[in-house]
Amino acid sequence: MADTDNDLRYTSSGILLKPFYGPADIQDIAYAERIGDPGYYPYTRGLYHQMYRASPWATLEVSGYGLPEETAERQRFLISQGQAHLFGRPAVHICFDLGTQYGYDCDAPLAQFEVGRCGTLVNTIEDMDRLFQPLPLEDMHASFIICPSAAVILALYVAVAEARGIPRHKLRGSINNCSIIAPIADNMIAFPLRDTLRLMLDVVKFCSEEMPRMHPVTFQVYSCRERGATAVQELAFSLAAAVAVVREGIDRGLDVDAFAPALVFFYSLNNNFFEEIAKLRAARRMWATIMRDKFGARNPKSWTCQMLSQTSGSTLPAQEPLNNVARVAIQALAGVLGGVQAMHTCAYDEAHDIPTEEAVRVAVKTQRIIEHETGVTDVADPLGGSYFVEYLTDRVEEEAWKCLERIEELGGYIPALQKGYLQREIAEAAQRHQAQVEAGERVIVGVNKYVSEEKVPIETFCYSPRAREVAVSRLEDFKRRRDAGRVNAALVELQEAARDPSAYLMPYIMKAVTNRATLGEVMGAMREVFGRYHQETILAGAS
């Protein structure tokens, strides 16, 4: 019987689905060329031959609030609950408050109401040291969720390590450092696009030459998805941004095989279970094709799409928050079946505030339950060969290529961004989703269907009310104890270098922070040269 209009089903990206799939749906997919074994080109089935049999994915729970030592305490708690990177190495995954993100010290008027909220504060080398007490920097993975001031945060981290006698080449970790995605994501961007891209590539050069164990760019399209992008848009926009960065790196004389293996993609894990799995499989195949065929990368490691993932915070409503435990578990399972390298599982109370310790514990243990109790890690890519999964992987890839081609027609990622194309696409997708929710066409349990009248009380996180007072006092004391002449001289040198478009800025940033310049002073010096980024409002349907 043929489907009626009311029976039609679509993925979140609008891909029409049949009632079932069979051999005829994948008969044109050549196994060796399009699927392949796990660990081999085109990496559709995973980056490693044995996948999680050899080593589990990294558990990286996002945290950050209040003063640096408060965040350090939460990180130690997470490590005690099972948070770890590959081979059991301790790991931290740190977010920063808005003042730190945008490059303002805690005493700046624009930062005064944001100190320690939605992230921790780091203004000085001493703040960075507090953030990592007493963690072993030489034997851990440090992940920094920061974009506008990424270069300065990285410099502060290196300065702390070297003050402890740890050479920079031994440091492991990753840093987001991808503000060119911010205008379609979280608006975390400080400087005009050209200067932003310049700083990004300076960090890439610095890491490829001096910090080979540090991942210098994470293409963070997770926030695009939170803003309303579809799975196909999330995939296409991430690859478009990555193409722009690789192209710029090559134009600047960098060897693609020297920096491409360290690039990371940060994807959302949303509610449409099979489409999320298909998206991750398609991402690996598309990136392998782009790097090998478009950019001529010779090192197979340059072809591998390394993926950090996070379950979707925007899908966790404030209503009936315990339902979110189920949502997070299902999304995380999609990430594992899709073959991610690292994962953050959201806490059930995130719609209310920063997660409590109880909620974070459940989030971490969710990953451990999937790893040890479900059997899904016993076989690499257990869904490989599924009629539906292979068909859907092909369809997601096909739609993403169409989107990429449109971006290239507009001149590439940066021109498409400047013309408002990417912003409009996301705005229209978000508008469609919201209209479906309000019409009841998209069911959200506990929100627009199966709503419980009973109100369940929930404990919420409490901030330290003295965070800003303590931070400002520390900053004033820090400035009194330093050599102001050396700080000013280093900032002048940085500004002079910033005025030269061909100058490499990381050595000047390193010199400034080791001479005890603050994050706000370093960012302010560059802001005087570069100016600020100005975002235009893009509305759905606007042309």
C-alpha positions as CSV (number, residue, x, y, z in Angstrom):
1,M,0.0,0.0,0.0
2,A,1.4,3.4,-1.0
3,D,1.9,6.0,1.7
4,T,-0.6,8.8,2.1
5,D,0.5,12.3,2.7
6,N,-0.2,11.8,6.4
7,D,2.0,8.7,6.5
8,L,5.2,10.4,5.0
9,R,8.2,10.4,7.3
10,Y,11.3,12.6,7.1
11,T,14.5,13.0,8.9
12,S,15.3,16.3,10.7
13,S,17.1,17.4,7.5
14,G,14.0,16.7,5.4
15,I,15.2,13.4,3.8
16,L,12.1,11.4,2.8
17,L,12.1,7.9,4.4
18,K,10.4,4.8,3.0
19,P,8.7,2.3,5.3
20,F,11.6,-0.2,5.0
21,Y,14.9,-0.7,3.1
22,G,16.4,-3.8,1.4
23,P,19.2,-4.9,-0.9
24,A,18.0,-2.9,-3.9
25,D,18.6,0.3,-1.9
26,I,22.3,-0.2,-1.5
27,Q,23.1,-2.3,-4.7
28,D,24.9,0.7,-6.3
29,I,27.2,1.3,-3.3
30,A,30.6,-0.2,-4.0
31,Y,31.9,-1.6,-0.7
32,A,35.6,-1.0,-1.2
33,E,35.3,2.5,-2.6
34,R,32.4,3.8,-0.5
35,I,32.3,1.8,2.7
36,G,35.5,-0.1,3.3
37,D,36.7,-1.9,6.4
38,P,37.1,0.1,9.7
39,G,40.4,1.9,9.9
40,Y,40.9,2.2,6.1
41,Y,40.0,4.8,3.5
42,P,37.4,6.2,3.2
43,Y,36.9,5.6,6.9
44,T,33.1,5.3,6.7
45,R,33.2,2.6,9.3
46,G,35.5,4.3,11.7
47,L,39.1,5.6,12.0
48,Y,40.6,2.5,13.6
49,H,40.5,-1.2,12.7
50,Q,39.3,-2.4,16.1
51,M,37.6,0.8,17.2
52,Y,36.5,0.6,20.8
53,R,37.8,-2.9,21.3
54,A,41.3,-1.4,21.4
55,S,40.5,1.7,23.4
56,P,37.3,3.4,24.4
57,W,36.4,6.9,23.3
58,A,37.5,9.8,25.5
59,T,35.1,11.1,28.1
60,L,35.3,14.9,28.2
61,E,32.6,16.5,30.3
62,V,32.4,20.2,29.9
63,S,32.7,22.2,33.1
64,G,33.6,25.7,34.2
65,Y,32.2,28.2,36.7
66,G,33.3,30.6,39.3
67,L,36.9,31.0,40.3
68,P,39.6,28.8,38.7
69,E,40.1,26.7,41.8
70,E,36.3,26.0,41.9
71,T,36.5,24.6,38.3
72,A,39.6,22.7,39.2
73,E,37.7,21.0,42.1
74,R,34.9,20.0,39.7
75,Q,37.4,18.7,37.2
76,R,39.0,16.5,39.9
77,F,35.6,15.2,40.8
78,L,34.9,14.3,37.1
79,I,38.2,12.5,36.9
80,S,37.3,10.5,40.0
81,Q,34.0,9.6,38.4
82,G,35.6,8.2,35.2
83,Q,36.4,11.1,33.0
84,A,39.5,10.2,31.0
85,H,41.2,10.6,27.7
86,L,42.7,7.7,25.7
87,F,44.5,5.0,27.6
88,G,43.1,6.3,30.9
89,R,45.0,9.6,30.9
90,P,43.4,12.3,33.1
91,A,41.4,14.8,31.0
92,V,39.8,18.2,31.5
93,H,37.3,20.0,29.2
94,I,37.1,23.6,30.3
95,C,34.7,26.4,29.3
96,F,35.3,30.0,30.2
97,D,33.1,32.9,31.2
98,L,32.0,35.5,28.6
99,G,34.5,38.1,29.7
100,T,37.4,35.7,29.2
101,Q,36.0,34.5,25.9
102,Y,35.8,37.9,24.4
103,G,39.1,39.0,25.9
104,Y,38.1,41.3,28.8
105,D,39.5,41.2,32.3
106,C,37.1,40.9,35.3
107,D,37.4,44.6,36.1
108,A,36.1,45.7,32.7
109,P,32.6,47.1,32.6
110,L,31.6,44.6,29.9
111,A,32.7,41.7,32.0
112,Q,31.5,42.7,35.5
113,F,28.2,40.8,35.5
114,E,29.6,37.7,33.8
115,V,32.5,36.8,36.1
116,G,32.4,33.0,36.7
117,R,29.0,32.5,35.1
118,C,28.6,30.0,32.3
119,G,32.3,29.3,32.6
120,T,35.4,30.0,34.7
121,L,37.5,33.1,34.8
122,V,41.2,33.2,33.6
123,N,42.8,36.7,33.4
124,T,46.4,36.0,34.4
125,I,49.1,33.4,34.4
126,E,48.3,32.9,38.1
127,D,44.6,32.2,37.3
128,M,45.8,29.6,34.8
129,D,48.0,28.0,37.4
130,R,45.1,27.8,39.9
131,L,43.0,26.1,37.2
132,F,45.4,23.2,37.0
133,Q,46.3,22.7,40.6
134,P,47.4,20.0,41.4
135,L,46.9,18.3,38.0
136,P,49.9,16.7,36.2
137,L,50.2,18.8,33.0
138,E,52.8,16.5,31.4
139,D,50.5,13.5,31.7
140,M,47.0,14.7,30.9
141,H,44.8,16.0,28.1
142,A,43.6,19.6,28.4
143,S,40.7,20.7,26.2
144,F,39.9,24.4,26.1
145,I,36.5,25.6,24.9
146,I,37.4,29.1,23.8
147,C,37.5,30.9,20.5
148,P,38.1,34.7,20.4
149,S,41.0,34.7,22.9
150,A,42.2,31.2,22.1
151,A,45.7,32.3,21.3
152,V,46.1,34.1,24.6
153,I,44.7,31.2,26.6
154,L,47.1,28.8,24.9
155,A,50.0,31.1,25.6
156,L,49.0,31.3,29.3
157,Y,48.8,27.5,29.5
158,V,52.2,27.1,27.9
159,A,53.7,29.7,30.3
160,V,52.3,27.9,33.3
161,A,53.7,24.5,32.1
162,E,57.2,26.0,31.4
163,A,57.2,27.7,34.8
164,R,56.7,24.2,36.3
165,G,59.6,22.9,34.2
166,I,57.4,21.1,31.6
167,P,58.5,21.8,27.9
168,R,55.7,22.8,25.6
169,H,56.2,19.9,23.2
170,K,55.0,17.5,25.9
171,L,51.6,19.2,26.4
172,R,48.6,17.3,25.1
173,G,45.2,18.7,24.4
174,S,42.9,20.7,22.1
175,I,41.6,24.2,21.7
176,N,38.5,25.4,19.8
177,N,40.1,28.4,18.2
178,C,37.5,28.6,15.4
179,S,35.8,32.0,15.6
180,I,35.1,32.0,11.9
181,I,32.2,29.7,12.7
182,A,30.9,32.0,15.5
183,P,28.7,34.2,13.3
184,I,26.5,31.1,12.5
185,A,26.9,29.6,16.0
186,D,27.4,31.3,19.3
187,N,28.7,34.8,18.2
188,M,32.0,34.2,20.1
189,I,34.1,36.4,17.8
190,A,36.2,39.4,18.7
191,F,38.0,40.6,15.6
192,P,37.1,41.1,11.9
193,L,37.0,37.9,9.9
194,R,40.3,38.4,8.2
195,D,42.2,39.1,11.4
196,T,40.4,36.2,13.1
197,L,41.5,33.8,10.4
198,R,45.1,35.2,10.7
199,L,45.2,34.5,14.5
200,M,43.7,31.0,13.9
201,L,46.5,30.1,11.5
202,D,49.1,31.5,13.8
203,V,47.9,29.0,16.4
204,V,48.0,26.3,13.8
205,K,51.6,27.2,12.9
206,F,52.6,27.4,16.6
207,C,51.2,24.0,17.4
208,S,52.5,22.2,14.3
209,E,56.0,23.5,15.0
210,E,56.2,23.5,18.8
211,M,53.3,21.6,20.2
212,P,52.8,18.5,18.1
213,R,50.5,16.9,20.7
214,M,48.1,19.8,20.7
215,H,45.1,20.0,18.4
216,P,45.1,23.7,17.2
217,V,41.6,24.0,15.7
218,T,38.3,22.4,16.6
219,F,35.5,23.1,14.0
220,Q,32.8,23.7,16.5
221,V,29.6,23.4,14.6
222,Y,27.8,22.0,17.7
223,S,26.5,25.5,18.4
224,C,25.2,25.8,14.9
225,R,23.0,22.8,15.6
226,E,21.9,24.3,18.9
227,R,20.9,27.4,17.0
228,G,18.7,25.4,14.6
229,A,20.8,23.9,11.8
230,T,19.9,20.6,10.4
231,A,22.2,17.6,10.5
232,V,23.1,18.1,6.8
233,Q,23.8,21.8,7.3
234,E,25.9,21.1,10.4
235,L,28.0,18.7,8.3
236,A,28.3,20.9,5.2
237,F,29.1,24.1,7.1
238,S,31.8,22.4,9.2
239,L,33.5,21.0,6.1
240,A,33.3,24.4,4.3
241,A,35.0,26.1,7.3
242,A,37.6,23.4,7.4
243,V,38.3,23.8,3.7
244,A,38.8,27.6,4.2
245,V,41.3,27.0,7.0
246,V,43.2,24.3,5.1
247,R,43.3,26.5,2.0
248,E,44.6,29.5,4.0
249,G,47.2,27.3,5.7
250,I,48.5,26.1,2.4
251,D,48.5,29.7,1.0
252,R,50.6,30.7,4.0
253,G,53.2,28.1,3.1
254,L,52.3,25.4,5.7
255,D,52.7,21.8,4.7
256,V,49.2,20.3,4.7
257,D,50.4,17.0,6.1
258,A,52.1,18.9,9.0
259,F,48.9,20.4,10.4
260,A,45.9,18.6,8.9
261,P,46.2,15.4,11.1
262,A,45.6,17.6,14.2
263,L,42.4,19.2,13.1
264,V,39.2,18.2,15.0
265,F,35.5,18.4,14.3
266,F,33.0,19.0,17.1
267,Y,29.5,17.6,16.2
268,S,26.2,17.6,18.0
269,L,24.4,14.4,18.8
270,N,20.7,15.2,18.3
271,N,17.5,13.2,18.6
272,N,17.1,11.7,15.2
273,F,19.1,8.5,16.1
274,F,19.9,7.1,12.6
275,E,20.4,10.4,10.9
276,E,23.0,11.3,13.5
277,I,24.9,8.0,12.9
278,A,24.7,8.6,9.2
279,K,26.0,12.1,9.6
280,L,29.1,11.0,11.4
281,R,29.8,8.2,8.9
282,A,29.3,10.6,6.0
283,A,31.6,13.2,7.7
284,R,34.5,10.8,7.7
285,R,34.0,9.8,4.1
286,M,33.7,13.3,2.8
287,W,36.7,14.7,4.8
288,A,38.9,11.8,3.5
289,T,37.8,12.6,-0.1
290,I,38.4,16.3,0.4
291,M,41.9,15.9,1.9
292,R,43.1,13.3,-0.5
293,D,41.6,14.5,-3.7
294,K,41.1,18.2,-3.3
295,F,44.3,19.1,-1.3
296,G,46.5,16.2,-2.3
297,A,47.4,15.2,1.3
298,R,49.7,12.2,1.2
299,N,49.6,11.2,4.9
300,P,46.6,9.0,5.6
301,K,46.3,10.7,9.0
302,S,45.5,13.9,7.1
303,W,42.4,12.1,5.7
304,T,41.0,11.2,9.1
305,C,38.1,13.2,10.5
306,Q,38.6,13.1,14.2
307,M,35.4,13.9,16.0
308,L,34.5,15.3,19.4
309,S,30.8,15.1,20.0
310,Q,28.3,16.4,22.6
311,T,24.7,15.4,23.2
312,S,22.3,18.2,22.4
313,G,21.6,20.6,25.2
314,S,18.9,22.4,23.2
315,T,16.9,19.1,23.1
316,L,16.7,18.9,26.9
317,P,13.7,20.9,28.1
318,A,13.3,22.4,31.5
319,Q,9.9,20.6,31.8
320,E,10.2,17.1,33.4
321,P,14.0,17.2,33.5
322,L,14.4,13.5,34.4
323,N,13.2,12.6,31.0
324,N,16.4,14.1,29.7
325,V,18.4,11.1,31.2
326,A,16.8,9.0,28.5
327,R,17.4,11.5,25.8
328,V,21.1,11.9,26.6
329,A,21.6,8.1,26.7
330,I,20.0,7.6,23.3
331,Q,22.0,10.5,21.8
332,A,25.3,9.2,23.3
333,L,24.5,5.7,21.9
334,A,24.3,7.3,18.5
335,G,27.7,8.8,19.0
336,V,29.2,5.5,19.9
337,L,27.6,3.7,17.0
338,G,28.7,6.6,14.7
339,G,32.3,6.1,15.9
340,V,33.3,9.3,17.7
341,Q,36.7,9.8,19.3
342,A,35.5,11.8,22.3
343,M,32.2,12.7,23.9
344,H,30.5,15.0,26.4
345,T,27.2,13.9,27.7
346,C,24.9,16.7,28.9
347,A,23.3,16.6,32.4
348,Y,19.6,16.4,32.8
349,D,19.3,19.7,34.6
350,E,21.2,21.9,32.1
351,A,18.1,23.8,31.1
352,H,18.0,25.1,34.7
353,D,21.6,26.1,35.4
354,I,25.1,24.7,35.6
355,P,24.8,21.0,36.4
356,T,24.9,19.8,40.0
357,E,27.4,17.1,41.0
358,E,24.6,14.5,41.0
359,A,23.5,15.4,37.5
360,V,27.1,15.4,36.2
361,R,27.7,12.0,37.9
362,V,24.8,10.5,36.0
363,A,26.1,12.1,32.7
364,V,29.5,10.5,33.1
365,K,28.2,7.1,34.2
366,T,25.9,7.1,31.2
367,Q,29.0,6.8,29.0
368,R,30.4,4.0,31.2
369,I,27.1,2.1,31.0
370,I,27.2,2.2,27.2
371,E,30.8,1.1,27.2
372,H,30.5,-1.8,29.6
373,E,26.9,-3.0,29.7
374,T,25.5,-2.8,26.1
375,G,27.9,-4.8,24.0
376,V,28.1,-2.2,21.3
377,T,31.8,-1.8,21.8
378,D,32.6,-5.4,21.1
379,V,32.4,-5.0,17.3
380,A,33.7,-2.1,15.1
381,D,30.8,-0.4,13.4
382,P,28.1,-2.9,14.3
383,L,25.6,-1.2,12.0
384,G,27.8,-1.4,8.9
385,G,26.0,-3.1,6.1
386,S,22.5,-2.2,7.4
387,Y,20.3,-1.4,4.4
388,F,18.9,1.6,6.0
389,V,22.1,3.0,7.6
390,E,24.2,2.7,4.4
391,Y,21.4,4.2,2.3
392,L,20.9,7.1,4.8
393,T,24.7,7.7,5.0
394,D,24.7,8.1,1.2
395,R,21.7,10.4,1.2
396,V,23.1,12.7,4.0
397,E,26.4,12.9,2.1
398,E,24.6,13.7,-1.2
399,E,22.7,16.6,0.4
400,A,25.8,17.8,2.2
401,W,27.8,17.9,-1.1
402,K,25.0,20.0,-2.7
403,C,25.3,22.5,0.2
404,L,29.1,22.6,-0.1
405,E,28.9,23.2,-3.9
406,R,26.5,26.1,-3.3
407,I,29.0,27.6,-0.8
408,E,31.8,27.2,-3.3
409,E,29.7,29.0,-5.9
410,L,29.4,31.9,-3.5
411,G,33.2,32.1,-3.3
412,G,33.8,29.8,-0.4
413,Y,33.0,29.8,3.3
414,I,34.1,33.4,4.2
415,P,32.2,35.1,1.2
416,A,29.1,32.9,1.9
417,L,29.2,34.1,5.5
418,Q,29.7,37.7,4.5
419,K,26.7,37.5,2.1
420,G,24.5,36.1,4.9
421,Y,23.8,32.8,3.1
422,L,24.8,30.5,6.0
423,Q,23.0,32.6,8.6
424,R,19.7,32.6,6.5
425,E,19.9,28.8,6.0
426,I,20.1,28.2,9.7
427,A,17.4,30.8,10.6
428,E,15.0,29.2,8.1
429,A,15.7,25.7,9.4
430,A,15.2,26.9,13.0
431,Q,11.9,28.5,12.0
432,R,10.7,25.3,10.3
433,H,11.5,23.3,13.4
434,Q,9.8,25.6,15.8
435,A,6.7,25.7,13.6
436,Q,6.5,21.9,13.6
437,V,6.8,21.8,17.3
438,E,4.1,24.4,17.8
439,A,1.8,22.6,15.4
440,G,2.4,19.3,17.1
441,E,3.9,17.7,14.0
442,R,7.2,17.2,15.9
443,V,6.5,15.6,19.3
444,I,8.6,16.5,22.4
445,V,7.5,14.3,25.2
446,G,6.6,16.2,28.3
447,V,6.4,19.5,26.4
448,N,3.7,19.3,23.7
449,K,2.5,15.7,24.3
450,Y,2.3,13.4,27.3
451,V,2.6,16.4,29.6
452,S,2.5,15.6,33.3
453,E,0.7,18.1,35.5
454,E,2.9,17.1,38.5
455,K,5.8,19.5,39.1
456,V,8.9,17.7,40.2
457,P,11.2,19.8,42.4
458,I,14.8,19.9,41.2
459,E,17.9,21.1,43.0
460,T,19.9,23.7,41.1
461,F,23.5,24.9,41.2
462,C,24.5,27.8,43.4
463,Y,27.2,30.3,42.4
464,S,29.7,31.8,44.7
465,P,28.4,35.3,45.3
466,R,32.0,36.6,46.0
467,A,33.5,35.4,42.7
468,R,33.9,38.9,41.1
469,E,35.0,40.5,44.3
470,V,37.8,37.9,44.8
471,A,38.8,38.0,41.1
472,V,39.1,41.8,41.0
473,S,41.1,41.9,44.2
474,R,43.5,39.2,42.8
475,L,43.8,41.2,39.6
476,E,44.7,44.4,41.4
477,D,47.3,42.6,43.5
478,F,48.8,40.8,40.4
479,K,49.3,44.2,38.7
480,R,50.9,45.7,41.7
481,R,53.5,42.9,41.9
482,R,54.7,43.0,38.3
483,D,57.1,45.1,36.3
484,A,54.8,47.5,34.4
485,G,57.6,48.7,32.1
486,R,58.2,45.2,30.8
487,V,54.5,44.6,30.3
488,N,54.0,47.8,28.3
489,A,57.1,47.2,26.2
490,A,55.8,43.7,25.3
491,L,52.4,45.0,24.4
492,V,53.9,47.7,22.2
493,E,55.9,45.1,20.3
494,L,52.7,43.0,19.9
495,Q,50.9,45.9,18.4
496,E,53.7,46.7,16.0
497,A,53.7,43.1,14.8
498,A,49.9,43.1,14.5
499,R,50.1,46.1,12.1
500,D,52.2,43.9,9.7
501,P,49.8,41.5,8.0
502,S,52.7,39.1,7.3
503,A,54.0,39.0,10.9
504,Y,53.6,35.8,13.0
505,L,52.0,36.9,16.3
506,M,52.3,33.9,18.7
507,P,55.9,34.7,19.8
508,Y,54.8,38.2,20.7
509,I,51.7,36.9,22.6
510,M,53.9,34.4,24.4
511,K,56.4,37.2,25.4
512,A,53.5,39.4,26.7
513,V,52.0,36.8,29.0
514,T,55.4,35.6,30.3
515,N,56.1,39.2,31.2
516,R,52.8,39.1,33.1
517,A,50.4,40.9,30.8
518,T,46.8,40.0,31.5
519,L,44.5,38.4,28.9
520,G,42.5,41.6,28.7
521,E,45.6,43.7,28.0
522,V,46.8,41.3,25.3
523,M,43.4,41.2,23.6
524,G,43.0,45.0,24.0
525,A,46.3,45.6,22.3
526,M,45.2,43.6,19.3
527,R,41.7,45.1,19.4
528,E,43.3,48.6,19.0
529,V,44.9,47.4,15.7
530,F,42.3,45.1,14.3
531,G,39.1,46.7,15.5
532,R,36.0,44.7,16.4
533,Y,33.8,42.3,14.5
534,H,30.3,43.7,13.7
535,Q,27.5,41.2,13.2
536,E,24.6,42.0,10.9
537,T,21.2,40.7,11.9
538,I,20.0,38.1,9.4
539,L,16.4,37.1,9.4
540,A,14.8,33.9,8.0
541,G,13.6,34.5,4.4
542,A,15.6,37.8,4.1
543,S,17.5,38.2,0.8
